[in-house]
Structure formats: C-alpha cells, structure tokens
C-alpha cells in the first residue's frame, strides 16, 4: 500500500572524476603523486600493468599515492584507476622516466700548455643537460640544454682551472675539472751592469 512505498536513488552510472598530474621525469626510482577524485573512491596505480599502490579519497576527494617504485633508468607506463562506490571506473594513463644517475660527461683532452688566450672545450653528454663552465671559479659559459659540447672559453695568463658542470632535467649533476696553462707573452730579461770608477778604452770589463 501507499504506507510502504518508497523511491530509489537515481542510478549512478557516471564515471567518477579524476584529476592528477604526472611528472615527465623522476629523480631516482620512487614516485609520489597527489590528486582529487570522488569522495570515498578507491584509487590504484599500476606501473607496467603491475599494481604498485592504492589509496582512498577522503571526504574532500583528496588522495596521495606514495613510495611508488619505478623501473630504473627507463620510461615507465603508468595507469591510475579510480572506482566509486557504485562500481563506476575512470582511468588516467601516462609515462614517466626514472632517472637514477647523473649524465655521463666525456671531454676531449686539453694540452697542458697553450700559447694563446683561449681554449676550445669539446665533449659529449649521454643526455640533454644544462652545462656551466667555470674558469678559475668564475662563470665563463652557460648552455641551456645540449648533448654536444663545443665552446671556446677565455683563459687568464698562467695556470687555469676549468670546471665543466652538467645538470640533467631532474637535477643530477656531473662535473669534470681540467687544468691548462696559457703563455702568450715573450720572455723578458732584466740585468744590471756592474759599474766601476775607471775604465780604459778597449780594456774595460764588467760583471752582469
């Protein structure tokens, strides 16, 4: 009868919302991501199709997935899946490269002694990196992103310490230190003639 009638809730067939951002690179092999979803929804993250972590969205829909292990030094396929209380699901996918070491920096050898005031620094990097070159602890050159190094730097007269610092996209740093001497000036000689009080023409001698 009418006393026992009721109305059900509107069926929930809509996929839950999911907002999340994945970084392009990770320094090391551990990932932490945060995002928002439907309150109470269950979230899981898969790395290369293997579940690596789960979380539950709080009353405000916030969630964090921490300490997610990635495969070292490779591009990892990531899938984040959210499921609400009605069983509706939504997914987000992307890729993240794990970077566990600094760039490999290979430099051509420099001569120990040069007769000019500049030197060409040549080398290669294993990945695109920012390169800074210091000469005697002073900045001489900065290159935003490169894998090939071919740059001329100015030297001071005398011994020069050259430091090449490469920093990759996630902040790993590799450095090399070189030493080269610049000698651009001809040698000079200074001497004094010992002076006497009496000299005779053709028979004078003196010490230097």
Backbone torsions as a table, in degrees:
resi	resn	phi	psi	omega
1	UNK	NA	-178.1	-176.6
2	UNK	-63.4	-30.2	-177.9
3	UNK	-65.0	-21.4	-175.6
4	UNK	-112.8	18.5	179.1
5	UNK	-85.0	154.3	176.9
6	UNK	-153.1	163.7	-179.5
7	UNK	-119.4	128.5	-179.4
8	UNK	-79.0	161.8	174.4
9	UNK	-68.7	154.3	175.9
10	UNK	-62.3	130.9	-178.9
11	UNK	-56.6	136.0	179.0
12	UNK	-93.2	101.6	178.6
13	UNK	-116.3	6.4	-176.4
14	UNK	-89.8	134.5	178.4
15	UNK	-64.0	141.3	-179.7
16	UNK	-68.5	148.8	176.3
17	UNK	-71.6	151.4	179.0
18	UNK	-148.6	121.5	176.9
19	UNK	-122.7	121.0	-177.6
20	UNK	-156.8	148.5	176.2
21	UNK	-125.5	133.7	178.4
22	UNK	-109.0	135.7	176.5
23	UNK	-71.3	156.1	178.2
24	UNK	-75.5	-35.7	-179.6
25	UNK	-129.4	153.8	173.8
26	UNK	-129.9	131.9	175.9
27	UNK	-80.6	111.5	-174.8
28	UNK	99.8	-156.0	-178.8
29	UNK	-129.4	22.2	177.0
30	UNK	-119.0	137.2	-175.9
31	UNK	-120.2	140.0	170.7
32	UNK	-132.1	125.8	179.7
33	UNK	-130.8	148.0	176.8
34	UNK	-126.8	157.1	178.8
35	UNK	-169.5	-170.3	178.2
36	UNK	-130.5	148.3	178.6
37	UNK	-152.0	-174.5	176.3
38	UNK	-64.5	138.3	-179.0
39	UNK	-56.0	132.3	178.3
40	UNK	82.5	-3.2	-178.9
41	UNK	-69.8	151.2	177.8
42	UNK	-95.8	131.9	-178.1
43	UNK	-120.5	137.0	173.3
44	UNK	-135.8	150.7	-179.5
45	UNK	-120.5	134.8	179.8
46	UNK	-116.3	134.6	174.2
47	UNK	-115.6	117.9	-175.7
48	UNK	51.4	46.2	175.9
49	UNK	67.7	15.7	176.7
50	UNK	-116.5	128.4	179.9
51	UNK	-67.1	123.8	-177.8
52	UNK	-114.7	-8.5	179.7
53	UNK	-176.2	155.9	178.4
54	UNK	-136.7	159.6	177.7
55	UNK	-158.7	165.0	176.5
56	UNK	-122.9	129.6	178.7
57	UNK	-67.4	136.4	-178.7
58	UNK	-78.4	-171.9	-175.8
59	UNK	-61.8	-23.7	177.9
60	UNK	-96.9	3.1	178.3
61	UNK	85.6	7.4	-177.9
62	UNK	-86.3	145.0	176.1
63	UNK	-150.3	158.0	177.2
64	UNK	-138.5	133.8	174.2
65	UNK	-110.9	116.4	-172.4
66	UNK	-116.0	156.5	172.8
67	UNK	54.6	43.0	178.6
68	UNK	-83.7	121.5	-175.6
69	UNK	-83.4	130.1	178.0
70	UNK	-109.1	161.9	173.4
71	UNK	-75.7	137.5	-173.2
72	UNK	-67.3	137.7	168.5
73	UNK	49.9	45.5	176.6
74	UNK	-153.5	168.1	176.5
75	UNK	-84.1	122.1	-177.7
76	UNK	-101.8	131.4	174.1
77	UNK	-81.7	124.0	-175.1
78	UNK	-116.5	134.7	172.5
79	UNK	-129.8	127.1	174.2
80	UNK	-110.5	124.2	-176.3
81	UNK	-118.9	132.3	179.0
82	UNK	-120.2	137.6	179.7
83	UNK	-129.8	125.8	180.0
84	UNK	-88.3	-179.1	-175.1
85	UNK	-66.6	-19.9	178.9
86	UNK	-90.3	-1.3	178.5
87	UNK	90.7	3.1	176.4
88	UNK	-74.9	144.8	-176.8
89	UNK	-127.2	157.3	172.6
90	UNK	-145.7	150.7	-179.2
91	UNK	-131.7	155.6	173.8
92	UNK	-133.6	133.0	-178.9
93	UNK	-128.0	154.8	178.9
94	UNK	-172.0	-173.8	178.3
95	UNK	-130.7	147.9	177.7
96	UNK	-137.1	131.8	175.3
97	UNK	-93.9	127.4	175.9
98	UNK	-88.9	127.5	-178.6
99	UNK	-123.0	109.2	-174.6
100	UNK	-106.2	3.3	-178.7
101	UNK	-150.6	161.4	-179.6
102	UNK	-74.0	167.1	178.7
103	UNK	-67.6	145.7	175.5
104	UNK	-84.4	123.3	-176.2
105	UNK	-113.4	119.8	178.9
106	UNK	-117.5	122.7	-177.7
107	UNK	-116.9	144.4	173.2
108	UNK	-72.3	145.8	-179.3
109	UNK	-67.6	147.1	177.3
110	UNK	-107.5	149.1	174.1
111	UNK	-66.3	150.2	-179.6
112	UNK	-71.6	-28.0	-175.9
113	UNK	-135.0	131.4	178.1
114	UNK	-124.3	150.2	176.5
115	UNK	-103.9	26.2	177.6
116	UNK	-138.9	170.8	-171.5
117	UNK	-98.8	12.0	175.0
118	UNK	-144.5	163.7	-178.4
119	UNK	-143.7	147.4	179.7
120	UNK	-95.6	121.3	177.4
121	UNK	-96.8	119.0	-179.0
122	UNK	-125.6	144.0	178.2
123	UNK	179.2	-176.9	179.5
124	UNK	-135.2	157.0	177.8
125	UNK	-125.6	146.5	-178.0
126	UNK	-74.1	-17.3	178.4
127	UNK	-152.6	158.2	-179.5
128	UNK	-59.4	126.7	-175.7
129	UNK	-145.0	156.0	170.1
130	UNK	-80.0	135.6	-177.8
131	UNK	-120.6	129.5	173.6
132	UNK	-119.0	136.2	178.4
133	UNK	-118.9	125.1	177.8
134	UNK	-111.8	136.2	173.6
135	UNK	-117.3	115.7	-177.3
136	UNK	54.7	44.4	176.9
137	UNK	68.5	14.6	176.5
138	UNK	-118.7	138.9	-177.8
139	UNK	-62.8	129.1	179.8
140	UNK	-115.5	-29.5	-177.2
141	UNK	-162.5	143.6	174.9
142	UNK	-135.0	130.3	178.1
143	UNK	-121.5	126.4	-172.0
144	UNK	-62.1	-53.0	-177.0
145	UNK	-155.1	123.6	-178.1
146	UNK	-160.1	159.4	171.3
147	UNK	-116.6	-8.7	179.4
148	UNK	-125.0	128.7	-177.7
149	UNK	-110.5	123.1	177.9
150	UNK	-155.0	88.6	-173.1
151	UNK	-142.2	144.8	178.4
152	UNK	-97.6	135.0	177.8
153	UNK	-125.4	149.5	-178.8
154	UNK	-82.6	139.7	179.7
155	UNK	-110.6	157.1	171.0
156	UNK	-91.9	155.9	174.8
157	UNK	-63.9	129.6	-178.4
158	UNK	105.0	-157.5	-176.8
159	UNK	-79.0	133.1	-179.5
160	UNK	-123.0	135.0	173.1
161	UNK	-103.0	120.1	-177.6
162	UNK	-111.0	126.1	177.8
163	UNK	-116.8	126.4	177.7
164	UNK	-109.6	120.7	-176.1
165	UNK	-119.1	121.9	178.8
166	UNK	-112.6	129.5	179.9
167	UNK	-123.8	123.0	-177.2
168	UNK	-84.2	-175.6	-171.5
169	UNK	-64.2	-27.3	-178.1
170	UNK	-99.0	-2.2	175.6
171	UNK	107.5	-2.6	175.1
172	UNK	-65.8	141.9	-174.3
173	UNK	-126.0	137.1	175.0
174	UNK	-130.0	138.9	-179.0
175	UNK	-136.8	152.8	175.3
176	UNK	-134.2	143.1	179.7
177	UNK	-119.1	131.4	-179.6
178	UNK	-123.9	159.1	177.6
179	UNK	-134.1	133.5	179.1
180	UNK	-147.7	143.1	179.8
181	UNK	-106.2	131.8	177.9
182	UNK	-106.9	124.6	179.4
183	UNK	-130.6	99.4	-175.8
184	UNK	-110.0	1.1	-175.5
185	UNK	-111.4	139.4	176.2
186	UNK	-67.9	151.2	179.1
187	UNK	-68.3	149.7	178.0
188	UNK	-120.6	152.6	179.5
189	UNK	-126.6	131.7	174.5
190	UNK	-122.6	134.2	178.6
191	UNK	-150.6	160.1	177.1
192	UNK	-120.8	138.6	172.6
193	UNK	-90.2	130.6	176.4
194	UNK	-70.7	125.6	-175.6
195	UNK	-99.1	138.4	176.7
196	UNK	-110.4	-174.8	179.9
197	UNK	-101.0	-26.2	-179.1
198	UNK	-137.4	127.5	174.9
199	UNK	-133.0	142.6	177.6
200	UNK	-109.4	137.6	-176.6
201	UNK	-55.5	128.6	179.0
202	UNK	84.4	-11.1	-178.8
203	UNK	-125.0	11.4	-177.1
204	UNK	-79.9	135.8	174.4
205	UNK	-132.7	151.8	178.2
206	UNK	-152.2	162.8	175.4
207	UNK	-96.1	151.2	174.3
208	UNK	-103.9	NA	NA
